[in-house]
Every structure is written in C-alpha cells, then in structure tokens.
C-alpha cells in the first residue's frame, strides 16, 4: 500500500476547489483536474472519457503519457478495462490484467506498470465517464489508499461534470428558446394582421407589432365599446371557454368596415387571437362586382335589342293589318296583347338582373335551405318518369344563406335537369357540408355551349330567356361561392355549387 507524501496532502484540497471552472468551461475543468490528479498521485499520465450515449465513452482530456491516445479514442461499455469498469460502476487497480478474473482475455498496456480506472458515477448511479490514472515501469504500484482517495475524487468530479453538463444543456435550451422566440417574433411582426396572445382570463400577455395592435388591446381590456370590440371580446371568451377554434366576420355598418376574427385555443388555457381588417378587400370585390355587372349589362343591351325586335315586329305587323282592314281587330288584338306581355316580362327580367341582389342572410344549414325546394320539383320528375335520388352528409354546419335566393338557384337547376333528362333517366341531388351537386343523365351540353352557359341571354331552349343560369351565378357570387358545370354530350350533366362558409 503506497503512502501519501506530506507535501502532496496540502494539494489534495486543490482538487476539490475546481467546481467554479466546471460551471464556466467544462473542457478547461477536465484538463485542469486531470493535470492535478496526475501530479497528486505522482503518476505518469491520465485520461478522462465522457459518455456520448449509453454504450460509448469518448476521450475528452489526456495528460502526460496518455497524450499518445488518439484524439477521438472511444471506450465501449463492457469492452476492455475501461468498458468493464463503466459497466460494473466500481473502480479498479490494474497491476496485471491477467490476474483479474473480470479482465480475462483483456490485453493490457505493456508500458504501464499500474493504473487506477475510476468510474464517474452521477447521483442517479449512471456512469457518465471514466477517469484513468497510470504509472509506468520504475514507479510504485497504486495501493488501496490510492484507490479510496481516487474514488472520492471521482465522485466529486462526476458531480461537477453533471452540473456542468446540466448548465450547458440549460444554456443551450435558453439559446434555442431565445432563437425560437426571435424567429416567432419576426414571423408575427411580418403578419399583415394583428396577433394577440391572451391568458385563460382573457388578459393580453403578448402581441405582434401590427399597426392595429393598440386597438385590439383596448378592445380586449374593455376600454372601448364598439361593434368590433364587442365581437372580439365575445369570440375570445368563446374560444377560451369551449377550447375550439373559431372564425367570425364582423361588419360595422356605421363605419362601413369589415374584419375577420380568428381564435385558436392554447393547451395552457389561453388563446391566440388574430384579426385582419378586410374592408379594402370587400370594397375591391364590390367594385369588381360592379364592373362585372356593367359588362354584363353591356352584353345584355345588345342581346335584349334582338329579343325586343321580335315582339315589336309582330305588334307592328298586326297594327298594319288592322289599319288595312278594321274587321281584323278581333283577330290581331290578342296577338298584340301577347307580344306586349312578352316585352313586359322581358323588361322585368332585365331589370331584376341589372339590380344588385339584396341579401337577406339567415343562419341555417345547406340541407335545411335546399330540401323544401325539392318537394316542388318532384311532380315534374314523376310526370316524366324520372328516378330521383338524394344523398345527405351528416356534417351540416350552420352557414349564412339567403334561403329564398338559394332556393331559386336549386329550383332552376332541378327544373333544367328535369327538362334535359328523358323518361327513364335519373337525377341525383348530393348535399354536403358547404356544397351541393345536381347530377342528371340527360343529353349533356356541347363544349362550345358550356363556355357561354352563364352568359346573359344565352339559352339552348326554344322558349328560354337565357337569364336563369346567369341569375343563379349572380346569386351564388353574392354569397361568395362558386357554380360550375361538367358535362359530356350523351352522358349527362353535373352542376356543382360551393359556398364559402366564411364569405357571407
């Protein structure tokens, strides 16, 4: 058993006075600790390996004779002297590996006469590293006192390394959090709308730097009483209470302003509220609709001139015949009346189409708006011997619809399908959450006719005015939806109407 020289005992406390270094620089701590260990134990060299995962330990510091180790040397758990010590969790003095039953078959270093291999075990009894101190030939073997002191030192080193690694992990986590927050802040500030984070009580805890964020905070803090403020507070309260995302459109009639308010619940109990003012978009849509309507009226002007000419020609001819022969009055007066009624009906349809559609929106499902109209069309199906089929989705959310106008579109599509479908054919109505389809097995529509199908006064019927589908599209446009057609001559036609549930 080796004795500890008096001069070196005073240096022992130096080994336990290195923790401040570990907190600031783990690598400096390892190198300084290893150098002092080698000096205190009067060894010729030493090394420290730290765990990179459960099975592998990588060289982190070497001193003296151990400087010969490769830069990225590794020890595998359960393999070699270091691996066996790491697995067992007990320190060993190795004077001759061949005499140790646990090291059977393990080759030692012929240049080393004695070494101490100490596991660095943390408070959870996990081996986080390996300390190796060695002496060459001509130096004394390590004794039990050396091993006892080395194990005490190893416990102190393991604690310092664990603390340093936790501090490093904490710093890394803090840095990652700061970077993530900076990125999130940049993203939020780049959002055109306003984003506000509220806690479970609805109090503002964070927000982006939008131009309107002060207005949102005032509204959420009950500092203003307005249509927008009331809607924002109600939506926020609903999202927090229900834990369900919500989207609302708000219109202030007095200021003629529109907003879209969206709320997303947080697991913590709060919510993220985003607000986008859409006033400019709505006004642009209005202007686009007005321009489109003027263009349609221009098309109609040319078409209506043609439509008016035929009744006028009949009236003029009848008048000339009466002028020539007064006895023909009884014969031609009914003709004049009929043609005059056609002109009146045509003017009424024209005026109806030319006016903006007033919307009377109510909260209802698509099925509730459509199904009552189907009853009016069924007699036509029965009269022609057409089979009618219907499918209804169980998902029927509440939409904002003008029930009368939507019914007008459905009635028009079903009537057209009935007229186009021969006896023995079929018509199918499919109603989903926010769209419906009318599918018939009729004669279909030629490709060139499909392109003009929604144009004013275009019709494939001998007695049609060509305003039915055009008006239907106008109604659907007013709802913010779309209407489209797919057809193949001889194989039927499908009309699809889709509503944007957030548009109206």
Secondary structure as a PSIPRED ss2 file (coil, helix, strand):
# PSIPRED VFORMAT (PSIPRED V4.0)

   1 X C   1.000  0.000  0.000
   2 X C   1.000  0.000  0.000
   3 X C   1.000  0.000  0.000
   4 X C   1.000  0.000  0.000
   5 X C   1.000  0.000  0.000
   6 X H   0.000  1.000  0.000
   7 X H   0.000  1.000  0.000
   8 X H   0.000  1.000  0.000
   9 X H   0.000  1.000  0.000
  10 X H   0.000  1.000  0.000
  11 X H   0.000  1.000  0.000
  12 X H   0.000  1.000  0.000
  13 X H   0.000  1.000  0.000
  14 X H   0.000  1.000  0.000
  15 X H   0.000  1.000  0.000
  16 X C   1.000  0.000  0.000
  17 X C   1.000  0.000  0.000
  18 X C   1.000  0.000  0.000
  19 X H   0.000  1.000  0.000
  20 X H   0.000  1.000  0.000
  21 X H   0.000  1.000  0.000
  22 X H   0.000  1.000  0.000
  23 X H   0.000  1.000  0.000
  24 X H   0.000  1.000  0.000
  25 X C   1.000  0.000  0.000
  26 X H   0.000  1.000  0.000
  27 X H   0.000  1.000  0.000
  28 X H   0.000  1.000  0.000
  29 X H   0.000  1.000  0.000
  30 X H   0.000  1.000  0.000
  31 X H   0.000  1.000  0.000
  32 X H   0.000  1.000  0.000
  33 X H   0.000  1.000  0.000
  34 X H   0.000  1.000  0.000
  35 X H   0.000  1.000  0.000
  36 X H   0.000  1.000  0.000
  37 X H   0.000  1.000  0.000
  38 X H   0.000  1.000  0.000
  39 X H   0.000  1.000  0.000
  40 X H   0.000  1.000  0.000
  41 X C   1.000  0.000  0.000
  42 X C   1.000  0.000  0.000
  43 X C   1.000  0.000  0.000
  44 X C   1.000  0.000  0.000
  45 X E   0.000  0.000  1.000
  46 X E   0.000  0.000  1.000
  47 X E   0.000  0.000  1.000
  48 X E   0.000  0.000  1.000
  49 X E   0.000  0.000  1.000
  50 X E   0.000  0.000  1.000
  51 X E   0.000  0.000  1.000
  52 X C   1.000  0.000  0.000
  53 X C   1.000  0.000  0.000
  54 X C   1.000  0.000  0.000
  55 X C   1.000  0.000  0.000
  56 X E   0.000  0.000  1.000
  57 X E   0.000  0.000  1.000
  58 X E   0.000  0.000  1.000
  59 X E   0.000  0.000  1.000
  60 X E   0.000  0.000  1.000
  61 X E   0.000  0.000  1.000
  62 X E   0.000  0.000  1.000
  63 X E   0.000  0.000  1.000
  64 X E   0.000  0.000  1.000
  65 X H   0.000  1.000  0.000
  66 X H   0.000  1.000  0.000
  67 X H   0.000  1.000  0.000
  68 X H   0.000  1.000  0.000
  69 X C   1.000  0.000  0.000
  70 X C   1.000  0.000  0.000
  71 X C   1.000  0.000  0.000
  72 X C   1.000  0.000  0.000
  73 X C   1.000  0.000  0.000
  74 X E   0.000  0.000  1.000
  75 X E   0.000  0.000  1.000
  76 X E   0.000  0.000  1.000
  77 X C   1.000  0.000  0.000
  78 X C   1.000  0.000  0.000
  79 X C   1.000  0.000  0.000
  80 X H   0.000  1.000  0.000
  81 X H   0.000  1.000  0.000
  82 X H   0.000  1.000  0.000
  83 X H   0.000  1.000  0.000
  84 X H   0.000  1.000  0.000
  85 X H   0.000  1.000  0.000
  86 X H   0.000  1.000  0.000
  87 X H   0.000  1.000  0.000
  88 X H   0.000  1.000  0.000
  89 X C   1.000  0.000  0.000
  90 X C   1.000  0.000  0.000
  91 X C   1.000  0.000  0.000
  92 X E   0.000  0.000  1.000
  93 X E   0.000  0.000  1.000
  94 X E   0.000  0.000  1.000
  95 X C   1.000  0.000  0.000
  96 X C   1.000  0.000  0.000
  97 X H   0.000  1.000  0.000
  98 X H   0.000  1.000  0.000
  99 X H   0.000  1.000  0.000
 100 X C   1.000  0.000  0.000
 101 X H   0.000  1.000  0.000
 102 X H   0.000  1.000  0.000
 103 X H   0.000  1.000  0.000
 104 X C   1.000  0.000  0.000
 105 X C   1.000  0.000  0.000
 106 X C   1.000  0.000  0.000
 107 X C   1.000  0.000  0.000
 108 X C   1.000  0.000  0.000
 109 X C   1.000  0.000  0.000
 110 X C   1.000  0.000  0.000
 111 X C   1.000  0.000  0.000
 112 X E   0.000  0.000  1.000
 113 X E   0.000  0.000  1.000
 114 X E   0.000  0.000  1.000
 115 X E   0.000  0.000  1.000
 116 X E   0.000  0.000  1.000
 117 X E   0.000  0.000  1.000
 118 X E   0.000  0.000  1.000
 119 X E   0.000  0.000  1.000
 120 X E   0.000  0.000  1.000
 121 X E   0.000  0.000  1.000
 122 X C   1.000  0.000  0.000
 123 X C   1.000  0.000  0.000
 124 X C   1.000  0.000  0.000
 125 X C   1.000  0.000  0.000
 126 X C   1.000  0.000  0.000
 127 X E   0.000  0.000  1.000
 128 X E   0.000  0.000  1.000
 129 X E   0.000  0.000  1.000
 130 X E   0.000  0.000  1.000
 131 X E   0.000  0.000  1.000
 132 X E   0.000  0.000  1.000
 133 X E   0.000  0.000  1.000
 134 X E   0.000  0.000  1.000
 135 X E   0.000  0.000  1.000
 136 X E   0.000  0.000  1.000
 137 X C   1.000  0.000  0.000
 138 X C   1.000  0.000  0.000
 139 X C   1.000  0.000  0.000
 140 X C   1.000  0.000  0.000
 141 X C   1.000  0.000  0.000
 142 X C   1.000  0.000  0.000
 143 X C   1.000  0.000  0.000
 144 X H   0.000  1.000  0.000
 145 X H   0.000  1.000  0.000
 146 X H   0.000  1.000  0.000
 147 X H   0.000  1.000  0.000
 148 X H   0.000  1.000  0.000
 149 X H   0.000  1.000  0.000
 150 X H   0.000  1.000  0.000
 151 X H   0.000  1.000  0.000
 152 X H   0.000  1.000  0.000
 153 X H   0.000  1.000  0.000
 154 X H   0.000  1.000  0.000
 155 X H   0.000  1.000  0.000
 156 X H   0.000  1.000  0.000
 157 X H   0.000  1.000  0.000
 158 X H   0.000  1.000  0.000
 159 X H   0.000  1.000  0.000
 160 X H   0.000  1.000  0.000
 161 X H   0.000  1.000  0.000
 162 X H   0.000  1.000  0.000
 163 X H   0.000  1.000  0.000
 164 X H   0.000  1.000  0.000
 165 X H   0.000  1.000  0.000
 166 X H   0.000  1.000  0.000
 167 X H   0.000  1.000  0.000
 168 X H   0.000  1.000  0.000
 169 X H   0.000  1.000  0.000
 170 X H   0.000  1.000  0.000
 171 X H   0.000  1.000  0.000
 172 X H   0.000  1.000  0.000
 173 X H   0.000  1.000  0.000
 174 X H   0.000  1.000  0.000
 175 X H   0.000  1.000  0.000
 176 X H   0.000  1.000  0.000
 177 X H   0.000  1.000  0.000
 178 X H   0.000  1.000  0.000
 179 X H   0.000  1.000  0.000
 180 X H   0.000  1.000  0.000
 181 X H   0.000  1.000  0.000
 182 X H   0.000  1.000  0.000
 183 X H   0.000  1.000  0.000
 184 X H   0.000  1.000  0.000
 185 X H   0.000  1.000  0.000
 186 X H   0.000  1.000  0.000
 187 X H   0.000  1.000  0.000
 188 X H   0.000  1.000  0.000
 189 X H   0.000  1.000  0.000
 190 X H   0.000  1.000  0.000
 191 X C   1.000  0.000  0.000
 192 X C   1.000  0.000  0.000
 193 X C   1.000  0.000  0.000
 194 X E   0.000  0.000  1.000
 195 X E   0.000  0.000  1.000
 196 X E   0.000  0.000  1.000
 197 X E   0.000  0.000  1.000
 198 X E   0.000  0.000  1.000
 199 X C   1.000  0.000  0.000
 200 X C   1.000  0.000  0.000
 201 X C   1.000  0.000  0.000
 202 X C   1.000  0.000  0.000
 203 X C   1.000  0.000  0.000
 204 X E   0.000  0.000  1.000
 205 X E   0.000  0.000  1.000
 206 X E   0.000  0.000  1.000
 207 X E   0.000  0.000  1.000
 208 X C   1.000  0.000  0.000
 209 X C   1.000  0.000  0.000
 210 X C   1.000  0.000  0.000
 211 X C   1.000  0.000  0.000
 212 X C   1.000  0.000  0.000
 213 X H   0.000  1.000  0.000
 214 X H   0.000  1.000  0.000
 215 X H   0.000  1.000  0.000
 216 X H   0.000  1.000  0.000
 217 X H   0.000  1.000  0.000
 218 X H   0.000  1.000  0.000
 219 X H   0.000  1.000  0.000
 220 X H   0.000  1.000  0.000
 221 X C   1.000  0.000  0.000
 222 X C   1.000  0.000  0.000
 223 X C   1.000  0.000  0.000
 224 X C   1.000  0.000  0.000
 225 X C   1.000  0.000  0.000
 226 X C   1.000  0.000  0.000
 227 X H   0.000  1.000  0.000
 228 X H   0.000  1.000  0.000
 229 X H   0.000  1.000  0.000
 230 X H   0.000  1.000  0.000
 231 X H   0.000  1.000  0.000
 232 X H   0.000  1.000  0.000
 233 X H   0.000  1.000  0.000
 234 X H   0.000  1.000  0.000
 235 X H   0.000  1.000  0.000
 236 X H   0.000  1.000  0.000
 237 X H   0.000  1.000  0.000
 238 X H   0.000  1.000  0.000
 239 X H   0.000  1.000  0.000
 240 X H   0.000  1.000  0.000
 241 X H   0.000  1.000  0.000
 242 X H   0.000  1.000  0.000
 243 X C   1.000  0.000  0.000
 244 X C   1.000  0.000  0.000
 245 X C   1.000  0.000  0.000
 246 X E   0.000  0.000  1.000
 247 X E   0.000  0.000  1.000
 248 X E   0.000  0.000  1.000
 249 X E   0.000  0.000  1.000
 250 X E   0.000  0.000  1.000
 251 X E   0.000  0.000  1.000
 252 X E   0.000  0.000  1.000
 253 X C   1.000  0.000  0.000
 254 X C   1.000  0.000  0.000
 255 X C   1.000  0.000  0.000
 256 X C   1.000  0.000  0.000
 257 X E   0.000  0.000  1.000
 258 X E   0.000  0.000  1.000
 259 X E   0.000  0.000  1.000
 260 X E   0.000  0.000  1.000
 261 X E   0.000  0.000  1.000
 262 X E   0.000  0.000  1.000
 263 X E   0.000  0.000  1.000
 264 X E   0.000  0.000  1.000
 265 X E   0.000  0.000  1.000
 266 X C   1.000  0.000  0.000
 267 X C   1.000  0.000  0.000
 268 X C   1.000  0.000  0.000
 269 X C   1.000  0.000  0.000
 270 X C   1.000  0.000  0.000
 271 X E   0.000  0.000  1.000
 272 X E   0.000  0.000  1.000
 273 X E   0.000  0.000  1.000
 274 X E   0.000  0.000  1.000
 275 X E   0.000  0.000  1.000
 276 X E   0.000  0.000  1.000
 277 X E   0.000  0.000  1.000
 278 X C   1.000  0.000  0.000
 279 X H   0.000  1.000  0.000
 280 X H   0.000  1.000  0.000
 281 X H   0.000  1.000  0.000
 282 X H   0.000  1.000  0.000
 283 X H   0.000  1.000  0.000
 284 X H   0.000  1.000  0.000
 285 X H   0.000  1.000  0.000
 286 X H   0.000  1.000  0.000
 287 X H   0.000  1.000  0.000
 288 X H   0.000  1.000  0.000
 289 X H   0.000  1.000  0.000
 290 X H   0.000  1.000  0.000
 291 X H   0.000  1.000  0.000
 292 X H   0.000  1.000  0.000
 293 X H   0.000  1.000  0.000
 294 X H   0.000  1.000  0.000
 295 X H   0.000  1.000  0.000
 296 X H   0.000  1.000  0.000
 297 X H   0.000  1.000  0.000
 298 X H   0.000  1.000  0.000
 299 X H   0.000  1.000  0.000
 300 X H   0.000  1.000  0.000
 301 X H   0.000  1.000  0.000
 302 X H   0.000  1.000  0.000
 303 X H   0.000  1.000  0.000
 304 X H   0.000  1.000  0.000
 305 X H   0.000  1.000  0.000
 306 X H   0.000  1.000  0.000
 307 X H   0.000  1.000  0.000
 308 X H   0.000  1.000  0.000
 309 X H   0.000  1.000  0.000
 310 X H   0.000  1.000  0.000
 311 X H   0.000  1.000  0.000
 312 X H   0.000  1.000  0.000
 313 X H   0.000  1.000  0.000
 314 X H   0.000  1.000  0.000
 315 X H   0.000  1.000  0.000
 316 X H   0.000  1.000  0.000
 317 X H   0.000  1.000  0.000
 318 X H   0.000  1.000  0.000
 319 X H   0.000  1.000  0.000
 320 X H   0.000  1.000  0.000
 321 X H   0.000  1.000  0.000
 322 X H   0.000  1.000  0.000
 323 X H   0.000  1.000  0.000
 324 X H   0.000  1.000  0.000
 325 X C   1.000  0.000  0.000
 326 X H   0.000  1.000  0.000
 327 X H   0.000  1.000  0.000
 328 X H   0.000  1.000  0.000
 329 X H   0.000  1.000  0.000
 330 X H   0.000  1.000  0.000
 331 X H   0.000  1.000  0.000
 332 X H   0.000  1.000  0.000
 333 X H   0.000  1.000  0.000
 334 X H   0.000  1.000  0.000
 335 X H   0.000  1.000  0.000
 336 X H   0.000  1.000  0.000
 337 X H   0.000  1.000  0.000
 338 X H   0.000  1.000  0.000
 339 X H   0.000  1.000  0.000
 340 X H   0.000  1.000  0.000
 341 X H   0.000  1.000  0.000
 342 X H   0.000  1.000  0.000
 343 X H   0.000  1.000  0.000
 344 X H   0.000  1.000  0.000
 345 X H   0.000  1.000  0.000
 346 X H   0.000  1.000  0.000
 347 X H   0.000  1.000  0.000
 348 X H   0.000  1.000  0.000
 349 X H   0.000  1.000  0.000
 350 X H   0.000  1.000  0.000
 351 X H   0.000  1.000  0.000
 352 X H   0.000  1.000  0.000
 353 X H   0.000  1.000  0.000
 354 X H   0.000  1.000  0.000
 355 X C   1.000  0.000  0.000
 356 X C   1.000  0.000  0.000
 357 X C   1.000  0.000  0.000
 358 X C   1.000  0.000  0.000
 359 X C   1.000  0.000  0.000
 360 X C   1.000  0.000  0.000
 361 X C   1.000  0.000  0.000
 362 X E   0.000  0.000  1.000
 363 X E   0.000  0.000  1.000
 364 X E   0.000  0.000  1.000
 365 X C   1.000  0.000  0.000
 366 X H   0.000  1.000  0.000
 367 X H   0.000  1.000  0.000
 368 X H   0.000  1.000  0.000
 369 X H   0.000  1.000  0.000
 370 X H   0.000  1.000  0.000
 371 X H   0.000  1.000  0.000
 372 X H   0.000  1.000  0.000
 373 X H   0.000  1.000  0.000
 374 X H   0.000  1.000  0.000
 375 X H   0.000  1.000  0.000
 376 X H   0.000  1.000  0.000
 377 X H   0.000  1.000  0.000
 378 X H   0.000  1.000  0.000
 379 X H   0.000  1.000  0.000
 380 X H   0.000  1.000  0.000
 381 X H   0.000  1.000  0.000
 382 X H   0.000  1.000  0.000
 383 X H   0.000  1.000  0.000
 384 X H   0.000  1.000  0.000
 385 X C   1.000  0.000  0.000
 386 X C   1.000  0.000  0.000
 387 X E   0.000  0.000  1.000
 388 X E   0.000  0.000  1.000
 389 X E   0.000  0.000  1.000
 390 X E   0.000  0.000  1.000
 391 X E   0.000  0.000  1.000
 392 X E   0.000  0.000  1.000
 393 X C   1.000  0.000  0.000
 394 X C   1.000  0.000  0.000
 395 X C   1.000  0.000  0.000
 396 X C   1.000  0.000  0.000
 397 X C   1.000  0.000  0.000
 398 X C   1.000  0.000  0.000
 399 X E   0.000  0.000  1.000
 400 X E   0.000  0.000  1.000
 401 X E   0.000  0.000  1.000
 402 X C   1.000  0.000  0.000
 403 X H   0.000  1.000  0.000
 404 X H   0.000  1.000  0.000
 405 X H   0.000  1.000  0.000
 406 X H   0.000  1.000  0.000
 407 X H   0.000  1.000  0.000
 408 X H   0.000  1.000  0.000
 409 X H   0.000  1.000  0.000
 410 X H   0.000  1.000  0.000
 411 X H   0.000  1.000  0.000
 412 X H   0.000  1.000  0.000
 413 X H   0.000  1.000  0.000
 414 X H   0.000  1.000  0.000
 415 X H   0.000  1.000  0.000
 416 X H   0.000  1.000  0.000
 417 X H   0.000  1.000  0.000
 418 X H   0.000  1.000  0.000
 419 X H   0.000  1.000  0.000
 420 X H   0.000  1.000  0.000
 421 X C   1.000  0.000  0.000
 422 X C   1.000  0.000  0.000
 423 X C   1.000  0.000  0.000
 424 X C   1.000  0.000  0.000
 425 X C   1.000  0.000  0.000
 426 X E   0.000  0.000  1.000
 427 X E   0.000  0.000  1.000
 428 X E   0.000  0.000  1.000
 429 X E   0.000  0.000  1.000
 430 X E   0.000  0.000  1.000
 431 X E   0.000  0.000  1.000
 432 X C   1.000  0.000  0.000
 433 X C   1.000  0.000  0.000
 434 X C   1.000  0.000  0.000
 435 X E   0.000  0.000  1.000
 436 X E   0.000  0.000  1.000
 437 X E   0.000  0.000  1.000
 438 X E   0.000  0.000  1.000
 439 X E   0.000  0.000  1.000
 440 X E   0.000  0.000  1.000
 441 X C   1.000  0.000  0.000
 442 X C   1.000  0.000  0.000
 443 X C   1.000  0.000  0.000
 444 X C   1.000  0.000  0.000
 445 X C   1.000  0.000  0.000
 446 X C   1.000  0.000  0.000
 447 X H   0.000  1.000  0.000
 448 X H   0.000  1.000  0.000
 449 X H   0.000  1.000  0.000
 450 X H   0.000  1.000  0.000
 451 X H   0.000  1.000  0.000
 452 X H   0.000  1.000  0.000
 453 X C   1.000  0.000  0.000
 454 X C   1.000  0.000  0.000
 455 X C   1.000  0.000  0.000
 456 X C   1.000  0.000  0.000
 457 X C   1.000  0.000  0.000
 458 X C   1.000  0.000  0.000
 459 X C   1.000  0.000  0.000
 460 X C   1.000  0.000  0.000
 461 X C   1.000  0.000  0.000
 462 X C   1.000  0.000  0.000
 463 X C   1.000  0.000  0.000
 464 X C   1.000  0.000  0.000
 465 X C   1.000  0.000  0.000
 466 X C   1.000  0.000  0.000
 467 X C   1.000  0.000  0.000
 468 X H   0.000  1.000  0.000
 469 X H   0.000  1.000  0.000
 470 X H   0.000  1.000  0.000
 471 X H   0.000  1.000  0.000
 472 X H   0.000  1.000  0.000
 473 X H   0.000  1.000  0.000
 474 X H   0.000  1.000  0.000
 475 X H   0.000  1.000  0.000
 476 X H   0.000  1.000  0.000
 477 X H   0.000  1.000  0.000
 478 X H   0.000  1.000  0.000
 479 X C   1.000  0.000  0.000
 480 X C   1.000  0.000  0.000
 481 X C   1.000  0.000  0.000
 482 X E   0.000  0.000  1.000
 483 X E   0.000  0.000  1.000
 484 X E   0.000  0.000  1.000
 485 X E   0.000  0.000  1.000
 486 X E   0.000  0.000  1.000
 487 X E   0.000  0.000  1.000
 488 X C   1.000  0.000  0.000
 489 X C   1.000  0.000  0.000
 490 X C   1.000  0.000  0.000
 491 X C   1.000  0.000  0.000
 492 X C   1.000  0.000  0.000
 493 X E   0.000  0.000  1.000
 494 X E   0.000  0.000  1.000
 495 X E   0.000  0.000  1.000
 496 X E   0.000  0.000  1.000
 497 X E   0.000  0.000  1.000
 498 X E   0.000  0.000  1.000
 499 X C   1.000  0.000  0.000
 500 X C   1.000  0.000  0.000
 501 X C   1.000  0.000  0.000
 502 X C   1.000  0.000  0.000
 503 X C   1.000  0.000  0.000
 504 X C   1.000  0.000  0.000
